[in-house]
Amino acid sequence: MAVLESQIARSSVDRAWEIYYRLRPQIETPDNIGKLILLDLDSGDYEIAEDELGFAASASLRERHPAADVFALRIGYEVSASFSGSMERLSD
């Protein structure tokens, strides 16, 4: 069971990055760097959060797609959060 759950999680991560890289040219702007992007993994629709936690953006996305499988990434970064205090930017 754990192997299947791990495969499903890996598939979700891969799908999120696939959507992100497709959207990257239009979302990775100076004003958006560091903001959360919430992605619906099924439809490819997204919302960019104006707040740090993305609650409003998530709610807006779920209004349009009630059964959305939502995944959050931080625009321009490899991780959404860091416990060590440093976050590395994505390379071109």
C-alpha positions as CSV (number, residue, x, y, z in Angstrom):
1,M,0.0,0.0,0.0
2,A,2.8,2.4,0.9
3,V,4.4,1.8,-2.5
4,L,1.2,2.7,-4.3
5,E,0.7,5.9,-2.2
6,S,4.3,6.9,-3.0
7,Q,3.7,6.4,-6.7
8,I,0.5,8.5,-6.6
9,A,2.4,11.2,-4.7
10,R,5.2,11.2,-7.2
11,S,2.7,11.3,-10.1
12,S,1.1,14.4,-8.5
13,V,4.4,16.1,-8.1
14,D,5.4,15.4,-11.7
15,R,2.1,16.7,-13.0
16,A,2.4,19.9,-10.9
17,W,5.8,20.6,-12.3
18,E,4.6,19.8,-15.8
19,I,1.9,22.4,-15.5
20,Y,4.2,24.9,-13.9
21,Y,6.8,24.7,-16.7
22,R,4.1,25.1,-19.3
23,L,2.9,28.3,-17.5
24,R,6.3,29.5,-16.5
25,P,6.8,32.2,-19.3
26,Q,3.5,33.9,-18.3
27,I,3.6,33.6,-14.5
28,E,7.3,34.0,-13.6
29,T,7.2,37.8,-13.7
30,P,9.0,40.1,-11.2
31,D,5.7,40.8,-9.5
32,N,5.0,37.1,-9.0
33,I,8.4,35.8,-7.8
34,G,7.9,34.3,-4.4
35,K,4.1,34.1,-4.5
36,L,2.3,30.7,-4.3
37,I,0.7,29.3,-7.3
38,L,-2.1,26.8,-6.7
39,L,-2.6,24.3,-9.5
40,D,-5.6,22.1,-10.2
41,L,-3.8,19.0,-11.4
42,D,-6.7,17.7,-13.4
43,S,-7.7,20.8,-15.4
44,G,-4.4,22.7,-15.3
45,D,-6.2,25.8,-14.1
46,Y,-4.4,27.9,-11.5
47,E,-4.6,30.8,-9.1
48,I,-1.8,33.0,-7.9
49,A,-2.0,33.8,-4.2
50,E,-1.9,37.3,-3.0
51,D,-1.5,36.2,0.7
52,E,1.4,34.1,2.1
53,L,-0.7,30.9,2.7
54,G,-2.9,30.9,-0.4
55,F,-6.2,30.3,1.4
56,A,-8.2,32.7,-0.8
57,A,-6.6,31.5,-4.0
58,S,-7.3,27.9,-3.1
59,A,-11.0,28.7,-2.3
60,S,-11.3,30.6,-5.6
61,L,-9.8,27.6,-7.5
62,R,-12.2,25.2,-5.7
63,E,-15.2,27.4,-6.6
64,R,-14.4,26.8,-10.2
65,H,-13.3,23.2,-9.8
66,P,-15.0,21.7,-6.6
67,A,-13.2,18.3,-6.9
68,A,-9.8,19.9,-7.7
69,D,-6.7,18.1,-6.7
70,V,-4.8,21.2,-5.6
71,F,-1.0,21.4,-5.5
72,A,1.0,24.6,-4.4
73,L,4.4,25.7,-5.6
74,R,6.3,28.9,-5.0
75,I,6.8,30.9,-8.2
76,G,10.5,31.0,-9.1
77,Y,11.7,28.6,-6.4
78,E,12.4,24.9,-6.2
79,V,10.5,24.6,-2.9
80,S,7.3,26.1,-1.4
81,A,8.8,26.5,2.1
82,S,12.1,26.0,3.9
83,F,12.8,25.0,7.4
84,S,16.5,25.8,7.1
85,G,15.9,29.4,6.2
86,S,17.1,29.3,2.6
87,M,15.3,28.7,-0.7
88,E,17.1,28.3,-4.0
89,R,15.7,29.9,-7.2
90,L,14.9,27.9,-10.2
91,S,17.5,28.0,-13.0
92,D,16.6,28.9,-16.5
